[in-house]
Every structure is written in C-alpha cells, then in structure tokens.
C-alpha cells in the first residue's frame, strides 16, 4: 500500500487500504455464520490471503488511474471502461486461486478438520476481494481519483524532484 502511495498517490493507496478491512470484516463475519472460530489456522489463512486480496483492488485502481490520465471520456465512463477492461483477468485469477485451495477440502484424517479453516478462508477472502474490486473500488475511485493530477503531465525536471525518483537514483547511480 505504501508503494502504491509513492507511485499512484495517497488517494489510490487509501482506496486499496480500505479494501483490506472490508474484506477481512466480511470474511470474519462469514466465519462467525459458519461456526468457525478465530484460531491459529484461521489467522494464518487470513495473513496468507492478504497478498492475494490486495491484488484485485490494486489492479482496478491502477487501471482507473490510467484511464483518468488518458482523459478520453467523462469520469464515470472512464471508470466503467477501466473496470470492464480488467474484469476478465480478475475473475480468472480468482478462479485459479479457488482451484488451488479446493484440494484442501478433501484432506482426511486428523488434518482434515485442522486445515478446514485454511481451505475456507483463503478462497472466501479472495472472492470477497473480487466483489470489493467490482463494487466498492470503482465507486471510491470515481469520487477520490477523478480530480488527481497525472504524473505524465509533469516535465522531466519536476519528476527528478520526486521522492521516488531520488530513491531510484540513489540505488542506480554508482
């Protein structure tokens, strides 16, 4: 989220950061409804899912910011085009993650009940993340990103003054 703030701005980072508690809150509510407790395996599954759940909102916000930078259409139309462009990739990545965790449902013996929260929570959190990326992220982007300044409009001298450029320059120069 910090890196997104450096690259796309604090507004985009805030939108992605808001997706995290929304996804975790919904996943924990589903756990409560399903009768699962918060134990070590549940927490591990949620921590594992953290890297996966920010992927969808990041992809959405980045593409929406790109469409705003191009400025071809009005704000609402830019958001719709941006979300429709990345929707197939987001759906397929969600399906791939679900398929990876389906075999965990079929573990038998003593490990079956122990690993059940892992098999449930990671796919559930990623599904919720995809729903957030399709509903909440575009709404927030429409209201928070439509007036942002594009870095592509800055001159080369202005870009050299940015903190990110200075960090890159420190590591690249001999």
N, C-alpha and C positions, 0 to 999 in steps of 0.2 A: 504494500500500500504506500509506503514511503517512496519507493522508486517511481510509482505511478504519479505521486505528487511532484516529484522532480521533473518528470517527463511531460505529463499532460496538465499539471496544475493541481492546486489543492482542492478545487471543486470536484474534479474527476476522482481524486483519491477519497474524498468524503463519500461520494456515491458508492464506490467499491467498499469502503469501510462500513457503510450502513448495511450492506448486504450480509455481512458476517453475522451480526447479532440476530437479524431477521431469520436467516437460515438455521442458526443454532436454536433459536427460540422455537421455531416450528418443529424442528427435529426432536427437541426435548418434549414438546407437547405431544407429539406422536408417540414417543416412548412412554409417556405417562398414560396415554389412552390404551397403548398396547400392553401395559402391565410390566414394562421393563424398568429396572432401577438404574440409577446412575452408579456404575461401578467402574473398576479399572479398565475393563474391556470396552465399555461404552465410551469412556473418556478417551481411550486410545483411538477408537474408531472416529470420534469427532475431531481429534487432533490430526489424524491421517486425512480426513476429509477436508481439512482447512485449505490445503494446497489445491484441492480439486474444486472446492466450492467457489473460490475467488476467480477461477478461470473464466466462467461464463460472464459474470459482470464486467471483468476486465476487457474481454473481447467486445462486449456490447459498447461499453463506454469509449473504448479506443476507436471503434468504427463510427460511432455517433460523432465524436470529436472530429474525426477525419471528414465526415460529411458536412459538419458545420464549417470547417476550414475551407472546403470547396465552395460552399455558399451558393449552390446552383438553385435550390428551392427554398421555400419558406421553412421555418424551424420544424413544424410538425411533420411536413413531408420528408425533410432530411432524416428525422428520427425513424420514420416508418421505413424508408428505403434502407437505412443503415441496419436496422434490426432484421429486415427481411433478407438482406444480403448474407448475414452470418447465421441466420436461424438453422439452415440445414447442418452446418458444421457443429453447432451447439447441440442439436438433437442427436447427431451421430456420436459425438463424444460422450454424451450422457448414456446412450445405449451401450457403448463399448465398456464404460465403467460398470454398468449394471451387469453385463455379461461376465465381466471378470470376477464379480463377487457372488454370482449365483451358485457356483460350486460349494461355497461355504455353507449354504443351507443344507447340503446333503452330508455333512460330516456326522458320523455316527459315534456311538460310544460316549465316553465321559467328556470328550472335547466338543461334542455337538452342542449341548446347552451352554457350554462355556463360550463358544465362538458365535453363538446366535446374535448377540448384540452387534458384533462386527459385521456380520452378514446383512443385518438390517440397517444399521446406522449409516454406513458409507453410501450405499445406493440411495437411501432415503434423503440424505443431506444433499447429494448431487442433484437429485430430482427437484428438490425444493430450490436449489440454486438456479436451475434452469428456469423454473417458474418465475423466480425473482428476476432473472435476466430478461424474461419476456414481458413482465408486467411492471415491476417497480423501477428497475434501472432505466428503461426508456422514459418513464414519467419524470423521474428525478433529473435525468439528463436534459429533457425538454425545458425544465424550469431553471436548472442551475447552469447549464453549459451554453445556452443559446447566445449569451452575450459575451462569451470569453474571447480573448484576443488570441489569434493564431500565431505561433512561433514562425511560421513560414513568411509572415509579413515583415519580420524584423530584418534589418540589414546584418551583414556579417560582423560588423563592429559591435552591434548590440548582443549578438549571440556569444561573442567572446567574453562578454561581461557576466554571463550567467554562471551560477554556482556549479551547475552540472558540467559546463564546458571547462571550468577551472579544474574540476576533479579529473575529468578525462585527460586534460592537458598535463596534469601532474604525473599521471601514470604513463602517458605515451611518450613524452619528451625524455631524452636521455639525461 
